[in-house]
């Protein structure tokens, strides 16, 4: 017999599929971005012991992907940071680093790419002439699809990385990074079918 309790048990948990990718503003977004970085780089990947904070964080601009429920912010599910050259000796040189997407949202298909797009486009609007990143080896194919060129292969933190450069011609300047971009993920039923195929 079908009861209300049975219907509720069989209903999958809600997963948002609307996201706002933007520059982090306010304490909540910044703190949640740091927590996500620690969860990915320290706990999941073991790249750093305990904390991944470094001197770059003092002047970097964090970006966040925030899930939306009825148009309201719900959860920080992705992050990356952008910054100029730490020494300041090369005007126009910008970097992206610490790209992380929450494991439960990696099947959404667009969050990492949209974070990268806003990172490069907002730096481009602020005078970037060159945008570089040290990319983990498993992410090189994604960056190549997004018009990045591999400059050299290297090892960082004991793991394979690639120094890569964005083709700025594919990243028009974004002059309103606090608004950023809105994107939609793949609904749960489609994500399950895609991963099963």
Residue pairs with C-beta under 8 A, 6 or more apart in sequence:
12 188
15 104
15 188
16 67
16 68
16 69
16 74
16 75
16 185
17 108
17 184
17 185
17 186
17 187
17 188
18 67
18 68
18 69
18 71
18 182
18 183
18 184
18 185
19 65
19 66
19 67
19 68
19 77
19 78
19 108
19 110
19 111
19 114
19 182
19 183
19 184
19 185
20 65
20 66
20 68
20 73
20 180
20 181
20 182
21 63
21 64
21 65
21 66
21 78
21 111
21 114
21 115
21 117
21 118
21 180
21 181
21 182
21 183
22 63
22 64
22 66
22 118
22 177
22 178
22 179
22 180
22 181
23 61
23 62
23 63
23 64
23 118
23 122
23 177
23 178
23 180
24 30
24 33
24 61
24 62
24 63
24 64
24 79
25 178
29 62
29 64
29 66
29 76
30 62
32 64
32 75
32 76
33 62
33 64
33 76
33 79
34 53
35 76
36 76
36 77
36 78
36 79
36 100
36 102
37 52
37 79
37 98
37 100
38 50
38 51
38 52
39 100
39 102
40 100
40 101
40 102
40 103
41 47
41 48
41 52
41 98
41 100
42 48
42 49
42 50
42 51
42 52
44 103
47 157
47 159
48 157
52 98
55 86
56 81
56 83
56 86
56 97
57 81
59 83
59 84
59 86
60 81
60 82
60 83
60 97
61 81
61 82
61 83
61 122
62 79
62 80
62 81
63 79
63 80
63 81
63 82
63 115
63 118
63 119
63 122
63 177
63 180
64 76
64 78
64 79
65 76
65 77
65 78
65 79
65 101
65 105
65 111
65 114
65 115
66 73
66 74
66 75
66 76
66 77
67 73
67 74
67 75
67 77
67 105
68 74
75 102
76 102
77 101
77 102
77 104
77 105
77 111
78 99
78 100
78 101
78 102
78 105
78 111
78 112
78 115
79 98
79 99
79 100
79 115
80 96
80 97
80 98
80 99
80 100
80 115
80 116
80 119
81 96
81 97
81 98
82 94
82 95
82 96
82 119
82 122
82 123
83 94
83 95
83 97
84 93
84 94
84 95
85 93
85 94
85 95
90 130
91 127
92 127
92 128
92 129
92 130
93 128
93 129
93 130
93 132
94 123
94 126
94 128
94 130
94 131
94 132
95 131
95 132
95 133
96 116
96 119
96 120
96 123
96 131
96 132
96 133
97 133
97 134
99 112
99 115
99 116
99 133
99 139
101 111
101 112
101 115
105 111
105 185
106 112
107 186
107 191
107 194
107 195
108 185
108 186
108 191
109 185
109 186
109 191
110 183
110 184
110 185
111 183
111 185
112 139
112 142
113 142
113 146
114 181
114 183
116 143
116 146
116 166
117 146
117 171
117 181
118 174
118 177
118 180
118 181
119 131
120 128
120 131
120 166
120 168
120 171
121 171
121 172
121 173
121 174
121 177
122 173
122 174
122 177
123 131
124 131
124 168
124 171
124 172
124 173
124 174
125 173
125 174
125 175
125 177
128 168
129 168
130 165
130 168
131 165
131 166
131 168
131 171
132 151
132 163
132 164
132 165
132 166
133 143
133 148
133 163
133 164
133 166
134 154
134 156
134 161
134 162
134 163
134 164
135 143
135 148
135 161
135 162
135 163
135 164
136 159
136 160
136 161
137 159
137 160
137 161
137 162
140 150
140 162
140 164
143 162
143 164
144 150
146 166
146 170
147 166
147 167
147 169
147 170
147 171
148 164
148 165
148 166
148 167
149 164
149 165
149 167
150 162
150 163
150 164
151 162
151 163
151 164
151 165
152 162
152 163
153 160
153 161
153 162
153 163
154 160
154 161
154 162
154 163
155 161
174 180
174 181
185 191
186 194
